[in-house]
Amino acid sequence: MDLTKRRITKIAREVQAYVRDGMKIQGVGSGECDILHIVRKNPGITPGEVSRILVMDKAAIAKRTANLEAKGFLRRIADSKDRRKQHLYATQMCEDVKTSRTALEEKFYSWLIQEIPQDELDVFLSVLERLYARAKEESRAGFPHLM
């Protein structure tokens, strides 16, 4: 029985809906945000590698990366040894999107907790930190307790 009633997931969905709307203003769709995040974290990644990470069709990734390149969020550099192989890099516009996305998330979460009394907030934030640390540790270990 899930005592949390998946509320953490449901709150995260509301945040993502808010962020998605904010990103539309900057000309970035939700699927494009995922690609930008991966390229930012993996400079020089190939579209094929992005496809594998996102478990998406290579043609769809090619179309989206070309679109992001045309908008100025990505730059593509051909491999010096194999001109058919392309490497993707984030531009400053891509970095700015990350900053905007983070700012939108912070704004939502600040709004969300603003009416919680400080003593309750202190307890909540302490428990939240413990949950995050536990989740991160399990993830880094490859989810041994959940598989």
C-alpha positions in Angstrom: 0.0 0.0 0.0 1.4 3.4 -1.0 1.0 5.7 2.0 2.3 8.6 -0.1 -0.5 8.1 -2.7 2.2 9.0 -5.2 1.9 12.7 -4.2 5.6 13.4 -4.8 5.1 12.3 -8.4 1.9 14.3 -8.7 3.5 17.4 -7.4 6.5 16.9 -9.9 4.0 16.6 -12.7 2.4 20.0 -11.8 5.9 21.6 -11.7 6.7 20.1 -15.1 3.4 21.5 -16.5 4.3 24.9 -15.2 7.9 24.7 -16.5 6.7 23.4 -19.9 4.5 26.5 -20.3 7.5 28.7 -19.4 9.8 26.9 -21.9 7.3 27.3 -24.7 7.8 31.1 -24.4 11.5 30.5 -25.1 10.7 28.3 -28.1 11.6 24.9 -26.5 9.2 22.0 -26.4 9.2 19.4 -23.6 10.9 16.7 -25.7 13.5 19.2 -26.7 14.3 20.0 -23.1 15.2 16.4 -22.6 17.6 16.5 -25.5 19.1 19.8 -24.3 19.7 18.4 -20.9 21.5 15.3 -22.3 23.7 17.3 -24.6 24.6 19.8 -21.8 25.6 16.9 -19.5 27.4 15.1 -22.3 29.3 17.6 -24.6 30.2 16.0 -27.9 27.5 13.3 -27.7 26.3 11.9 -31.0 22.6 12.0 -32.0 22.7 8.1 -32.0 23.8 8.2 -28.4 21.0 10.6 -27.5 18.6 8.3 -29.2 19.8 5.3 -27.1 19.6 7.3 -23.8 16.1 8.6 -24.5 15.0 5.3 -26.1 13.7 7.2 -29.1 13.8 6.7 -32.9 17.0 8.0 -34.5 15.0 9.8 -37.1 13.0 11.7 -34.4 16.2 12.7 -32.6 17.7 13.8 -35.9 14.7 16.0 -36.6 14.6 17.5 -33.1 18.4 18.1 -33.0 18.3 19.8 -36.4 15.4 22.0 -35.1 17.3 22.9 -32.0 20.4 23.7 -34.0 18.3 25.9 -36.3 17.0 27.7 -33.2 20.5 28.2 -31.9 20.4 25.9 -28.9 22.8 23.3 -30.2 25.8 23.3 -32.5 27.0 20.3 -34.5 30.6 19.5 -35.3 31.7 16.7 -37.7 34.1 14.1 -36.3 37.6 14.8 -37.5 38.1 11.1 -38.3 34.7 10.3 -39.7 32.9 13.2 -41.4 29.6 11.2 -41.3 29.7 11.2 -37.5 28.3 14.4 -35.8 28.9 15.6 -32.3 26.4 17.9 -30.5 27.3 20.7 -28.1 25.3 23.1 -26.1 25.3 26.8 -27.0 24.9 29.7 -24.5 21.2 29.7 -25.4 21.0 26.1 -24.2 22.8 27.1 -20.9 20.3 30.0 -20.6 17.4 27.5 -20.9 18.8 25.5 -18.0 19.0 28.7 -15.9 15.4 29.6 -16.9 14.1 26.1 -16.2 15.7 26.1 -12.7 14.3 29.6 -12.0 10.8 28.4 -12.9 11.1 25.3 -10.7 12.4 27.5 -7.8 9.5 29.9 -8.3 6.9 27.1 -8.2 8.4 25.4 -5.1 8.7 28.7 -3.3 5.1 29.4 -4.0 4.1 25.9 -3.0 5.6 26.1 0.5 5.0 29.7 1.3 2.0 29.1 3.5 3.6 26.3 5.6 4.5 27.4 9.1 8.3 27.5 9.7 8.3 24.7 12.3 6.4 22.4 10.0 8.6 23.5 7.1 11.8 22.7 9.0 10.6 19.1 9.7 9.4 18.7 6.1 12.7 19.9 4.6 14.7 17.6 6.9 12.6 14.6 5.9 12.8 15.6 2.2 16.6 15.8 2.4 16.7 12.3 3.9 14.4 10.9 1.2 16.4 12.5 -1.5 19.7 11.2 -0.1 18.2 7.7 0.1 16.8 7.8 -3.4 20.1 9.1 -4.8 22.1 6.4 -3.0 19.8 3.6 -4.3 20.0 5.0 -7.9 23.8 5.2 -7.8 23.9 1.6 -6.7 21.7 0.5 -9.5 18.5 0.0 -7.5 19.7 -3.3 -5.7 16.8 -3.1 -3.2 14.2 -2.6 -5.8 15.1 -5.0 -8.6 
